[in-house]
Amino acid sequence: MQNLPHIDDLPTVAIVGRVNAGKSTLFNHITDSGHAIVSSRAGTTRTRNTGVARWRGNLFRIVDTGGLTFDKTDDFEKDVRQQFEKALDEATLVIFLVDVTTEPTVAEQELGKKLRQSKIPTILVANKADTNAIAVRATDPTWRKFGLGEPTPISASTGRGIGDLLDTIVTHEAFIAANSGAESLRNVSKKEDLIPPGTIKVALIGKPNVGKSSLFNALIGEDRVIVSNIPHTTRETHDTLFTFNDQNYLFIDTAGIRKKRNIDDSLEKTGVHQSLSIIEEADVVLFVIDASSPLSHQDKALAGFIQEKNKPLIIVANKWDLISLNQAHVPAHVQKDDDEETKFRKYLDYNFRYISFAPIIFVSAKENLNIAQLFPLVSEVNTARTKKIDPLELETAFRAMIKRHLPTKGKGVRHPKIYSIKQIAFGPPVFELAVRRKTDLHESYMRYLEKHIRSQFGFIGVPMVFYVKKVMV
């Protein structure tokens, strides 16, 4: 495989600080992306958020970290701290962001001490200096107690002073030293340019607490996102470029999606909006469900939404290691002597008729069960997504289908006649049927055609779209 530039080759600047100092606002301003969710609520960012920025011809990786509280009673403090430690391990340079409108806190003093001990080059930055009067507060001797010099005043919300900060970053000796080996990255203008051609974009979608983040971590072999049993732990989308058997995958973890009427939190609504947008962008969707619990209305509604978008799809039944603990949700029509996988497949077929084209894989992210099998399955579905059938082969197969089963009529009294079929698009595959004017094909006959085209040409995991063109011959 071609040795392409990778985001991890870039100099890395980590933004750290206590909760609500404005780290995500600064991240968004520098990356000009709006990727991180910003709110006035403390602790919005719980996981490292990575972006790419360019300044004066210098490209660098920037990492937004969760705010530290140093509060042992905080459910997420341990996880945020682990992510913070990872960011420090990767950092070329650290931006220690403080809120100039407040006094230094105990958490900030602890963080300053840790940064001094780490000996990682650190720039102390005083945020929320929206006016000259406020910016003067950065000269207060109190801030020098951190032992990191006088802070640089900025306003992440207005952009005030950020150009000077970026100048300081790209001219820092640590940055220059790290950047000296990144000549191949000079012409890269944005993060998307670092994604190699042929990379498969894979979105992990599901309702809260089905194990999406655990699956994401298992797929990339790293504790990249925070995992807990508390719903809505993931509030933002997170992506990682990963290579398996010479194929590149961009895995995108998303926030859990609930019913809209159950979402009364503007922050959660933002995360859900991002998740739904990711479905549009993805090449393949992994629809994650909790195999140990009964399917909910929200599972079904989400499956319907994915189906409406005509996205290639794989159903991932997670927590398969717990399936034997709860079989009460399997309906009575399933044969008692069926094995567990067969029972569950019938259960899903019964509830997800409209996405019956999607293959089902049984995994346990926690136990790493069948995780490696997902990679070739994703590749197979992606290949089917872009498949273009040879017109002659399609016509030959189509004639055999008609000979085996003549078209059946829908509305109207005239018997339908199909004159031709052709594939007019792919990703997903779209077929146009030329049908006798003033006739209609029965819905069951459309299903018959789809079933046999899918079977003969291997459109696994891919929705198929049929258009009927009325013609007079």
PATI-349854 format. One record per residue: x, y, z of N, C-alpha, C, O, CB in turn. Coordinates in steps of 0.1 Angstrom, whole numbers, plus 5000, padded with zeros to 4 digits. Atoms other than C-alpha are relative to their C-alpha. Glycine has a CB too. Example, Ala and Ser with C-alpha at 12.3 -4.5 7.8 and 13.67 -1.06 7.14 Angstrom:
500949885000512349555078500950125000501950125007499050005012 499149895000513749895071499250115008499750225009500450054986 
//
This chain:
500849885000500050005000500950125000501950135006499050005012 499249875001501250354992500250065014499250065022499350104991 499849944987502850525022499650145000500350234996501649995003 500649875000500550825025500250075013500450015023498549994997 500049934988500751105050498949965010497849935005500050154997 501050044990498951025082499950115011500950185014500449875007 500249894990497551265109500949985011501450085017498649995004 499150034989499751095135501450054998502250065007499949865004 498649965003502851215117500150155003501350215002500349984985 499949854998501951585124500450035014500349965023498650064997 499849944987503251795153498650015007497650045001500750145000 501250004993500651765180499950115011500850125020499849865007 500249894990499252055201498849965008497749945003499850144994 501150054991497151945231499550125008500350205014500449895010 500649894992494652195247499549935013498749845013498850074993 500450054987494352125285499550115009499850235006501149925006 500549904990492652295314498949955008498449845006499550134992 501150054991489952275340498750014992498750064980499950095013 501350005007486252235331499650154997499850245006499049935008 500649885004484552525313501050124998500650235000499050045011 499049905003487752715305499950054985500450164982501449965003 500249965014486752735268500849924990501149974979500350144999 499150085008488952455254499349964986500049984976500449875007 500750045013486352335228499750124991499850104979498749935003 500249885008485652695217501350034993501350074981499550115008 498749975007489352745210500349894990500849934979501150005011 499850115010489552405193499350034987499850024976499649865006 500849975011486752495170500550124992500450124980498550035004 499549885007488152835162501349974992501550024981500350125010 498750045006491652695154499849914988500449934977500949945010 500250095010490352415133498950054990498849994979499549865005 501149945009487452625118499149894996498749884984500750074988 500750115004485352315119498649995007497749935001500749885003 501350024993482552335145499949865004498849815007498850044992 500150144998483451975152499749975015498949885018501349934996 500350034986483551985190498750075004498450185000501250055009 501249944994480352055209500450105010501250075019499049895005 499749894991480452375228498850045008497750065002500650124993 501149954991478252465258500650065012501850055015499049885003 499549934988478452655290500049895012500449935023499150115004 500050104990478052325309501449945002502149914993499049894997 498750054997481152205327500049854996499149784998500350025015 499950145003482451875314499449954988499249834986499549925011 500650045012480951875280500949914992500449804987499750134991 499150095007484051725264500649905009501349945019501150084992 499550104991484851395280501149924994501849845000498949915005 499150085008487051245253500950084991500550194988499249894992 499249935009489951355232499350024987498749934981501449934998 500649965013488751535201501250054991501950144995498950115002 498949975008491251555173499650074987498750044980500849874996 500249925012491451805144501350034994502450014999499250135003 498849965007493951945119499850154997498850204993500249924987 500049855003494852315116501250034992502349964992500150085014 498949945008497052515092500350145004499350225005499849984985 499749864997498852835101501450034994502449974996500050035015 498849955007501453015079500749884994502049874995500950075010 499450115007502052705059500349885008500949785003501250044993 499750114991502452475089498749935004497849995009500750065013 501150084996500052195094500349935013501449885015499749894989 499850074987499552045129498749945005497649985001500650105010 501150074994497351815148499750075013500650105021500349855002 500449944988495351965176499049915008498149865002499450144998 500850094992493751775205499350075011500050145019500949885006 500849954989490951895227499749905010499349795007498650064994 500150104990490851715260498850045010498450165010501349995008 501149974990488151685287500650085011501850085015499549875005 499649914988488251935316500249925012499449835016499050115002 499750074987489851805348499450085012499550205012501549985001 500549944988488151865381500849965012500750035023498549965002 499350054989490451665404499049975011499349975023501150105005 501150034990487151565421499849844999499349794989498750074997 500150145000487251195430498649955000498349834997500749945012 501450045000483451185433499450014986498349974984499250085010 500549985014483051275396500149874993501149804993500850114992 500150135007481850965377501049984989501549874986498649974995 499250015012483951045347501550055002502350054993499450084989 498749944998487051205363501249904997502149944990500250045015 498950095003489150885361500249984985501349974980499749865007 500050025014488250825325500650134992501450114983498749974994 499549885006488951195315501450015003502250054994499250125006 498650004997492251175333500849914991501949954987500249975015 499350095009493250875313500250054986501250044980499349865000 499949945013492451045281500950125000501650154990498650054995 499149894999494351355293501449955000502350014993499750075013 498750065000497351135300500549964986501649984982500149885010 499650045013497250995265500350124991501250124983498849924993 499749885008497051345250501450065003502150104994498950115003 498749954996500151445270501149914994502149964989500150005015 499050095006502051135258500250034985501450024980499549865001 499949975014501351245222500550144997500850174985498749974993 499949865003501851615226501550054997502450015004499550085012 498849935003504651815210500050135009501150175013500150044985 500249884993503352125227498750005007497749955002500250124990 501350004993500652195253499650155002500350245005500249945014 500749874996498252495256499349985013498349905013499150054988 500750004987497252535292499150115001499550235003501050005012 501049905001494052725290499450035014498949945020498949964990 500749964988492752925320499050114997499050174986501150055010 501149905002489753155324500550135008500650135020498649955006 499449884994491153505330499050085008499450175016500650094989 501049934993487853625344499849955014499050005022498750004993 500150064987488253405375501349995007502450025000499349864999 498750024993490853335401500549864997499749774995499850025016 499550145002493153035397499449905010499349935022501550005001 500750104991491452725411501049905005502249895000498949934993 499150114995492952435431500349904988501449854987499349925011 499850095012492352215399501150054991501949984986498749984993 499049945009494452455378501450005006502349974999499650154997 498750014994497252465404500549864999501749844997499850045015 499650145001497352085404500449974986501449904984498849905004 499750025014497352085366501350064996502150014989498950044991 498749935003500152345364501249935006502249925000499950145006 498950084994502252135388500349884992501549854990499649965014 499850125008501751825367500750034987501649964982498649934997 499449965013502652015335501550035002502350004994499350124994 498649974997505852145351500849875002502049864997500150095013 499350134997506851795363500249924987501249854985499249925010 499950075012506151655328501150054991501649984982498750004993 498949935009508651905312499650004986500450034977501349925002 500549985014506451915281499950154998499350225006498649934998 500149865003506752255265498650055001497749994994500650034986 501349964997503752445277499850164998500750235002499549965014 500349855001502152785267498850025008497749975006499750034985 501149964991499952935294499250114992499750214988500550065013 500849915008496953105277498850045009498149955014499549934987 501149954992494353325294498850034991498950124983500450135008 501249995009490953285277499050105006499050145018499449864998 501149924996487853505278500450155002499750235009499349955012 499649874999489853825275499450084988500150124978501650014999 500849945011487153985253500350144998500150194987498549975002 499749855001488154345260501450035006502049955012498950085007 498749964995491354535268500050005015500949965022500350144995 500150004985490054585304500249875006500849855016498750075004 499950144994489754215309501449944997501949875005498949914994 498750055004492954135290501150045010502149965012500450044986 499049954990494954335316500149905011501249895018499650145005 500050094989494054075342501049894998501549825007498649945002 499050115002496453835325501450045005502349955007500249984985 498749964994499354045339500049995015501150015021500350154996 500050014985498253975375501049895004501149794998498649955004 498950104995501153805394499549875004500249775005500750075011 500650134995498753535406500249894990500549774993498550015003 499850105011499053355372501449954999501649844994499550064987 498650055001502853335375500349895009501349835008500950125002 499750104990502553105404500049864994500549765000498950005011 499950135007502052825379501449964996501749854993499050004988 498750025004505652865370500249984985501149914980500649885007 500050015014504852885333500050134993499750144981498749924996 500049875006505353255327498750075000497750025006500649994986 501249925001502853525320499149954989499649924978500350154998 500950055010499753405302499850094988499850214989498749965006 500349935012498953505266498550025000497749925000500449934987 501549985000495453675266499449984987499950034977499750145005 500850035012492953555240498550005003498150005015500549874993 501450034999489253535234499749904989499649934977499250134998 500350115010488353205218498750024993498549984982500049865008 501449985006484753315212500150114989499350104980499150045011 499949895010485753635193501249994990501250054980500050145007 498850015008489153535179501150095004502250094998499650024985 499049914995490953805197501349935005501249855013499450095011 498750054995494653725201500449864995501549814998500050005014 499750145004494453375184501150004990501949914989498749944995 498949995010496653485155501450005007502349945002499850124991 498849994993499353585179500449865007501549825007500050115011 499850134993498953255198500549904990501449824993498749955006 499650095011499253055165501450034996502249944993499150004988 498649965003502453255157500949945010502049895007500150154999 499150054989503853155191500149844999501249795001499450035014 499950155002502952785184501049964989501949884992498649944997 499250045011504552755150501450045000502249994992499350044987 498649964999507652935160500749955012501949985015500150165000 499450064988508252745192501049894996500849824986498949935009 498950095004511452545191499649855000500049774991501250015009 500550135000509652225200499249964988499349854983499249975013 500950025012507152265172500949994987500749914979499050124998 499150005011509952345147500749874999500949814988501050125000 499350135000511852035157499149884996499549804988500649975014 501050115003508751805154499650024985499349924979498850015009 500549975013507751975121501149974989500749974977499550144999 498950015010511151925104499949874992500449874980501350005007 500150135007510351565094498749984993498349874988500249895009 501450015006506851645080499950064987498950124983499050065010 500149945013507751765045498949954991498450024983501449994993 501050065008505351525029498650055003497750034995500049855002 501349954996502551705047499750144996498750204999499849985014 500149865003503152055033498850044992498350154994501350044993 501149965009500452045007498749955005497749964998500349944986 501250054994497851895030499350125006499950195014500249895010 500749884995495152165037499049975011498650075018499450074989 501050034990492651985059500149865004500849784997498650044995 499950144995492151665079499549904989500149794988499149995012 500550105011490151505050501149974990501049864985498850064993 499050035010493251535028501049895006501849834998500850124997 499150104995495051295052499349865000499949765003500350035015 500750125002492451025045500449944987500049994976498550015002 499650065012493950785019498849974991497849934995500849885002 501050045009491950724987499649855002500549775006500550024985 500550144998489850404990499749975015499349855018501149914995 500350024986489350445028498549985001497750064995500550125008 501550034997485950305039499650075012500150055023499749855001 500549924989484050545061498949915007497949885001499550144996 500950094993482250335088499450075012500250115021500749875004 500649944988479750485112499349905009498749815004498950104995 500750094990478650315144498850085005498950185011501049975012 501249934997475050405150499249905009499249785008499250034987 500950074991472650295178499450085011499950205013500849885006 500649934989470550395207501150005012502149935011498749945005 499049994989472350485240500249875007499349795009499550105010 499650114991474250225260499949864993499749765001499150005012 500050135006474249945234501549954998501749844993499350004986 498650045001478049935235500850054988501849994983500149865000 499349955012479050155205501550045003502450014995499250124994 498749964997482050305222500949885004502149895000500050105012 499250124997483249965235500449934987501549894985499249905009 499750065013482949835199501050084993502050034987498749994992 499049915006484850135186501449985005502349964997499650155002 498750034994487650075210500649874997501749854994499950025016 499650145004487749705202500450004986501449934983498849905003 499750005014487849775165501450064998502250014990499050074992 498749935003490850015167501149955010502249995009499850155001 499050054991492549825196500650105009501850105013501149944992 499549894991492850135218498850065008497750065002500750114991 501049944992490850295246499950154996500450245003500349995015 500049875006490150595224498850095006499050215008499950004985 501149934994486750685238499649955013499949835016498850004990 500450044986485350675273498849904999497849934992499650125009 501150105000483150375280499549995014500249985024500549864995 500750024987480650355309498649944998498149944987500050135008 501450055000477250215318499050115000497850095001499849905011 500949884999475850565320499650044985500550074978500650125008 500349965014473850645288500450144997500650235006498449994998 499649875006474950935266501450045005501850165005499150115005 498649974997478650905277500650074988501450174989500849885004 499549945012479550985241499150114995497950084991500249894989 500849895004478251325232500450064987499750144981500050115011 499549955012480351395202500449894991500649774996501250105002 499450105009481551205171501550005001502150105003499550034986 498550024999485051065172500449904989499749804987500449945014 499650095011486950905143501449975001502350045007499750074987 498650055001490050705138500349934987499549854983500349915013 499650075012491850595107500849885004501749885012500950104991 499550124996492750235110500349914987499449914978499149925010 499750095011494449985086499949855004500549825015501450034994 500150144997493549615086500249924986499449944977498749965007 499750085013495049375059500050094988499450064978498949894998 499849915011496049665037498850084996498850154986500649934989 501249925003492549825037499950105011499950075023498749914999 500249894990492050165054498550015003497750014994500650134994 501449974995488950225075500050125008500950145016499549875008 500249894991487750545091498849975008497749985004499850144992 501050044991485750435121499550135007500350205012500449895010 500649884994483350705134499049965011498049905008499350094989 500950034989481850665169499050125001499450235000500849975013 501049895000478650865174499249995013499249895020499049994988 500849994988476350975202498849914999498249894988499550145003 501250095001473450735211498850094997498750205001499849935014 501249935005470150835195498849955007498449835006499949994984 501350034993466950845215498950064992499150144982500050055014 501149935006463450945205500150155002500550195013498649945006 499949864998463251315199499250065011499650155018499550074987 500849954989460451365224500649975014500350035024498649944999 499350034987462751215251501250095001501950085012500449865000 498849925000465551465243499650145004499150224996500850004987 500349864995465151775265501250075003501250175010499049995012 498749944997468851855266500650054987500849974978500949895007 499549945013470152095239501349944996501649934985500150155001 498750065002473651945243499849864993500549834984500849995013 500250135006472351595236499450014986499749934977499049925009 500549985014470351725206501150034990501049984979498950115000 498949975009473551855191500749884997501149854985500950115007 499350125003475251525195499249904991499849844982500349935013 500950095008472251335180500050064985500049984976498650005005 499949945014472251585150501349964993501249934981499850155001 498750045006475951505144499949864996500349824985501150025010 500150145004475151135145499249974988499649894979499449925012 500950015011472351165120500750054987500549994976498750075001 499249955011474651365097501149904996501349894984500750135004 498950105003477351095099499449894992500149834983500649955013 500650105008474850845085500050044985500349954977498549975005 500049955014474651055054501449994994501549954982499650154999 498650005006478451065050500649864999501649844992500950095009 499450134999479150705058499949924987498949934980499549925012 500150105011479950435032499349885005498549824998501549964995 500750124994478850155055499650045014500450115022501049885000 500549974986476750185087500049875008499549775003498650064999 500150114991477249945116498850045010499050135018501349985008 501149974992473849945133500149905012499949785012498649974993 499750074988474649835169498849985009498150085012501250065008 501150034991472049665190500549925012501549865011498849934993 499650074988472149515225499349874999498149865001499650085013 500650135002471549145220499549945013498749855013501049904994 500450064987471049085257498650065005498150025015501050035011 501249934996467949315258499049994989499449984977500250145005 501050005011464649315239500250124991500650234996498649995005 500049895009464549535208498950105005497850075009499749964985 501049904996462849865216499450074987499950054976500750115009 500649925011460750105195501050084994501050114982498850085005 499049915005463750325192501049934991501449984981500850065011 499250085009465850045177499349994986500050004976500249855005 500750015012463149995151499950134992500050134980498649945003 500149875006462750365144501350044994501450094983499550115010 498749975006466450405139500449914988501049964979501149985011 499850095011466650105116499250064988499750054977499549865003 500849945010463850275096500750124994500650144982498650035005 499449885005465750595094501249974991501450034980500550095012 498950055008468850415081499649954987500249984976500949895007 500650065013466750235055499650114991499750104979498849915004 500549895009465250565043501250074993501050124982499250105009 498849935005468750695037500749914989501749954983501050045010 499450095010469550385015501549985002502349994993499750054986 498550014997472850325033500349855001499549775006500350075013 499550144998474849995031500049985015500450065023501449984994 500250024985474249835065500449865004500249764997498550025002 499750124993475449565088499450015014499650115021501649975001 500550004986473549475120501049935009501449825007498649935000 499050054990475949425149499349975013498950065020501250105002 500750044988474349225177501149995011501849895012499349864999 499050004990476649325206499549945013498449915015500450155002 500350064987476849185241499549854998498749805006499050085008 500550145003476448835226500549905011499949805013500649954987 499650084989478348695256499049995011499049915020501350065006 501150004990475248785277498749944995497749945003499850145005 501350045006472648635254499449885008498149885009500349954986 500650114993472248315274499350045013498649965019501049895003 500649954988471248525304498650054999497950075008500950115006 501349945002468148665288499549964986499850024976500150155001 500650055013466148475261498550035000497849994991500349854998 501549984999462748605272499550094989498350084986499850085013 500549915011462648855243499849934987499349994977500950114999 500150075013462748585216498649954999498049885008501049885000 501550035001459148535203499849854999500649774996499550074987 500450144999457248215206500149924987500249804987498649995005 500050075013457248135168501349944997501449864988499550094989 498750065002460948055170500149865005499649835016501150095006 499950144996461647685171500949985012502050045013500549914989 499250024988462847565205501349934998502349965005499249925010 498850075002465447345190501050074991502150024988499749864994 499149915007467047625170501250045009501050065021499350124994 498949944991470547735182499750145002498950204996501349974993 500349864996470848075197500150104989499350194988501050045011 499849915012472148245165498849994991498350104986501349974993 501250015009469248105144498850065006498050134999499849854998 501149944993466748205170500150154999499150224996500049965015 499949865000468048555171499950064986499350174984501450055006 500249965014468248585133498550014996498150104990500849914990 501450005002464648495131499350115007498350175002499349865004 500549894992463848745158500250134993499350214992500650005014 499749875007465549025139499350004987498850114983501650014997 500750005012464048915106498550045002497950114994500149864993 501449984997460648935122499850155003498750214999499549925012 500149864996461249285136500650104990500250224990500650025013 499349915009463449435109499849964985500849954978501550015003 500350055013461749315077500550104989500950064979498549984998 499649905010462549645059501550014998502050084989499450135004 498550005002466349595064500549854999501649825004500750085011 499750155001466349215057501349984992501849874992498949924995 498850025009469149275032501350015008502449975003500050114989 498749984992471649355061500449875006499749805012499750115010 499450124993473949075072500050035015500150155020501449974995 500049984985473949015110501349935005501649825001498749935006 498850064994477148955130499850015015499450115020501350074995 500150014986477248845166501350035007502349955004499449875005 498749964994479949015187499950035015498850055020500650124993 499949944986481049105222501250095000502350045000500149885011 498949915000483149415223500849985013502049995013499550154999 499350024987483949345260500949884999502049895005498949985011 499250125000485248995253500849984987501449884985499049885001 499350005013486649075218499549884991500349834984501550005002 500650125007484348805203499650054986498850144984498849955007 500449985015484148805164500350144995499850184985498649974998 499749865005485549165162500850004987500550084978500850075011 499250005013488149075135499149964988499550004977501149905002 500850045011485348925114499250124994498850124982499049905004 500749885005483849275110500750064988500150124979499850105011 499249935011486649405088499749944986499450024977501549995003 500350055013486249165059498550024996498250034984500349854999 501449985003482449195062499750144995499050164986499149975012 500149865004482649575060500550024985499950094977500750105010 499449995014484949545029499149944990498949994979501349935000 500950065010482549305012498750084997498350094986499649865006 501249915002479549535018500450124992499650174984499450035014 499549885007481549835006500249974985499950054976501250055006 499850045014482449644974498749994993498550034981500849864999 501450015006478749564968499450134998498750154988499149915009 500549875001477949924973500450074987499650144981500550095011 499549945012480050024943500049914988500549954977501450055002 500150105011479249724921499250054988498150104990499549875005 500849975012478249794885499949874991501049824987500850124992 500250125008476749504866500250024985499750124980498649945003 499850005015477749434830498550004994497849914998500849894995 501450005006474549534810499649884994498449844995500050124990 500450135006474549214790499749895010498849825009501149964990 500350104989474848994821498750035007498049945010501250005010 501349964993472049194838498849964991497849914996500050155003 501250025009469749164807499849854999498649804999500350064987 500250155001470448784804499449955012498549865012501449944998 500650054987469748724841498650045001497749975006500850055012 501449944999466648944839499049924992497949894996500050154996 500850085008465248744810499749875006498649825005500649994986 500250134993465748424829499050015012498249925014501349945005 501049984989463848574859498650014995497749965001500450135008 501349985006460948674837499449874995498249844997500050114989 500450135005460848334821499549915011498649835010501149934991 500350094988460748164855498850055007498049975012501250015010 501149944993458148404869499550124992500250234993500350035015 500549885008456048634846499650115010499150085021498849954992 500449884992455348984859498549995005497749954997500250134993 501449994995452249014881499650145002500450235005499949925014 500549865000450049314880499650055014499249985023498850014991 500449944988449349564907498650064997497749994995501050115005 501349935003446549824902499849994985500749984977500050155005 500350005014444749824869499649874995499749775002501150064992 500550125005443349564846500949944989500949824986498750024994 499150055011446049534819501249925007501749965017500650114992 498950074995448749274824501350074997501550124986500049854994 498849935003452149434828501049934992501149804992500750045014 498950055008455049384805501350085002501250205001499749994984 498849924998458649474813500949984988501249874984500849945013 499250005013460649564782501549995003502249934995499750124992 498650004998464049614797500450045015499550105022500750104991 499549964987466149674829501450054997502249994989500049885010 498649955000469349874833500350065013499550125020500250104988 499549944988471449984862500450144996501350164988501249925006 499849865003471550364862500950075010501350185008498750084998 499249944990473550424894500549895009500049785009499350125007 499550094989475550264922500350085012500550215011501249924995 499749934988476250344958498850075006499050195010501150094999 500450145003473450214963499749984986499550074978498949975009 500350035014472650034931498550044997497650015005500149854998 501349965004469650184913499749944986500549954977500050164999 500450065013467750004885498850074994497950115002499849855002 501149955006465350134860499349894991499949834983500450124990 500850105008462549914846499150074990498450164994499249915010 500949945010460850004814498849914999498949804995500750014986 501250074999457249894818498950054991498850174988499550005015 501149965009454249894795499150115007498850105018499149884996 500849894996452250214798498649965006498149865000499950114989 501450034994449050214820500049865007498949815008499050014990 500050124992450149904839500950025012501750115013500649884991 499250004988451649844873500549875004499849775002499250075012 499550134995453849584888499649985014499650085022501650004999 500450034986452749414920501350015009502449985004499449865001 498949994991454949484950500749885002502049885004499550065014 499350134998455649114955500949974988501949904990498949895001 499150035011457149104920501250085001502350034997499250034987 498849924998459449384928501049935010502249935009499750145005 499250074991460649184958500649884994501849844997499149965012 499550125007461048884936501350044992502349974992499049944991 498949965008463349074912501250045009502350005006499650134992 498949964991465349224941500749885006501949875006499550095012 499450124993465848884958500949934990502049894994498949915004 499250085009467148724926501250084994502250024992499149954988 498849925005469349014914501050005011502249995009499650144997 499150004989470849024949500749875001501949875004499250035013 499450134999471448654950501049974989502049924992498949895000 499250035012472948634915501350095000502350044996499250014988 498949905002475148944917500750045013501650125013499650124993 499349994987476048944954499950145006501050195011501449974998 500249874994474649274967499849995015498750035020498950084993 500150024986475249185003500050135008500950225006501149915006 500049884991474249455029499750134993499850234999501350015006 500249875007473249705002498550014996498049914990500950004987 501449985004469749844997500050024985500950074979499350125007 500149995014468549824961498750094997497750085003499849864993 501149915003466350094945499649974985500449964976500550155001 500550035013464050034916499150124995498250165003499249874999 500949905005462450304894499349944988499849864980500850124995 500850055011459650224870499750114990499250214993498749945005 500249905010459550404837498949954990499149844984501450034992 501150045008456250384818500350044985500650154982498750065004 499749975014456750354780498949944991498249854995501449934996 500950055010454650304749500849944989501550014982499050114995 499350075011455950044725499149954990499549894980500949885006 
//
